[in-house]
Amino acid sequence: MACNNIFKNIPQHFPSEICDDLISGKAFSLKRIVSQGHTSPEKGWYDQDNDEWVILRSGKATVLFAENNRTVELVTGDYLHIKAHQQHKVTFTDPQTPSVWLCLFFSTA
């Protein structure tokens, strides 16, 4: 069994967001996402079939929800439960410091 660290292997500069699959099973997947100034595409929304539980382990980020145009600002340690088909997008990540996310996608059915 190998021991890994979510803060390792982050390049100093990366042109696009990094998304690594850490582990998955029949009804879940856990990903590490690293953003630094990266955001969701300007047009459209994430509209996922599964629930998502996300924790920001470092950095800063802002998530916009389509319902009521609600904005949630996240700092290190903050987490959210985003229900399936709850439309959302990331509108800000800190351009100076990597924002490291752990994202658990799971089915409640």
C-alpha positions as CSV (number, residue, x, y, z in Angstrom):
1,M,0.0,0.0,0.0
2,A,1.4,3.4,-1.1
3,C,1.0,6.5,1.0
4,N,0.2,9.7,-1.0
5,N,-0.3,13.3,-0.2
6,I,-2.9,15.6,-1.8
7,F,-0.5,18.6,-1.7
8,K,2.3,16.8,-3.6
9,N,2.9,16.9,-7.3
10,I,1.4,20.3,-7.9
11,P,3.4,22.2,-10.5
12,Q,4.3,25.8,-10.0
13,H,2.4,26.8,-13.1
14,F,-0.3,24.9,-14.8
15,P,-2.4,26.1,-17.8
16,S,-5.5,24.2,-16.9
17,E,-7.1,22.8,-13.8
18,I,-5.7,19.5,-12.5
19,C,-8.2,16.7,-11.8
20,D,-7.0,13.5,-10.3
21,D,-9.1,10.4,-9.5
22,L,-8.1,9.2,-6.0
23,I,-10.4,6.3,-5.5
24,S,-13.8,5.1,-6.8
25,G,-16.4,2.4,-6.1
26,K,-19.8,1.4,-7.4
27,A,-21.6,4.4,-6.0
28,F,-18.9,7.0,-5.4
29,S,-15.7,8.6,-6.7
30,L,-13.2,10.8,-4.9
31,K,-11.2,13.4,-6.8
32,R,-8.5,15.9,-6.1
33,I,-9.0,19.1,-8.0
34,V,-6.3,21.8,-8.1
35,S,-7.2,25.3,-9.4
36,Q,-5.2,28.5,-9.5
37,G,-7.2,31.3,-11.1
38,H,-9.2,28.7,-13.0
39,T,-13.0,28.9,-13.2
40,S,-15.9,27.1,-14.8
41,P,-16.7,28.0,-18.4
42,E,-18.5,31.3,-18.6
43,K,-21.5,29.8,-20.4
44,G,-23.5,26.9,-18.9
45,W,-23.7,25.2,-15.5
46,Y,-22.5,22.0,-13.9
47,D,-25.7,19.9,-13.6
48,Q,-24.6,16.5,-12.3
49,D,-26.5,13.3,-11.9
50,N,-24.8,12.6,-8.5
51,D,-24.5,14.5,-5.3
52,E,-21.2,16.2,-4.6
53,W,-19.6,16.9,-1.3
54,V,-16.6,19.2,-1.6
55,I,-14.1,20.5,0.9
56,L,-11.5,23.2,0.1
57,R,-8.3,22.1,1.7
58,S,-6.3,25.2,0.7
59,G,-6.9,28.5,-1.1
60,K,-10.0,30.5,-1.8
61,A,-12.9,30.0,-4.1
62,T,-16.4,31.2,-5.0
63,V,-19.2,29.0,-6.1
64,L,-22.3,30.5,-7.8
65,F,-25.6,28.6,-7.7
66,A,-28.2,29.1,-10.4
67,E,-31.1,29.0,-7.9
68,N,-31.6,32.5,-6.6
69,N,-28.2,33.5,-8.1
70,R,-26.7,32.6,-4.7
71,T,-22.9,33.0,-4.2
72,V,-20.9,31.0,-1.6
73,E,-17.3,32.1,-0.8
74,L,-15.1,29.3,0.5
75,V,-11.8,29.5,2.4
76,T,-9.6,26.7,3.6
77,G,-11.6,24.1,5.5
78,D,-15.0,25.1,4.2
79,Y,-17.2,22.4,2.7
80,L,-20.4,22.2,0.7
81,H,-23.0,19.5,-0.1
82,I,-24.2,20.1,-3.7
83,K,-27.3,18.0,-4.5
84,A,-27.7,16.2,-7.8
85,H,-28.9,18.6,-10.5
86,Q,-28.3,21.6,-8.4
87,Q,-26.8,23.9,-11.1
88,H,-23.6,25.6,-10.1
89,K,-20.3,26.9,-11.3
90,V,-16.9,28.1,-9.9
91,T,-16.6,31.8,-10.6
92,F,-13.3,32.4,-8.7
93,T,-10.2,30.6,-7.4
94,D,-7.2,32.4,-6.0
95,P,-4.8,33.2,-8.8
96,Q,-1.8,33.4,-6.3
97,T,-2.3,30.2,-4.3
98,P,-3.4,26.8,-5.4
99,S,-6.9,25.9,-4.3
100,V,-6.9,22.2,-3.5
101,W,-10.3,20.6,-3.4
102,L,-11.4,17.1,-2.4
103,C,-14.6,16.2,-4.2
104,L,-16.7,13.2,-3.3
105,F,-19.3,12.3,-6.0
106,F,-21.9,9.8,-4.8
107,S,-25.3,8.4,-5.5
108,T,-28.1,8.7,-2.9
109,A,-30.4,6.4,-4.8
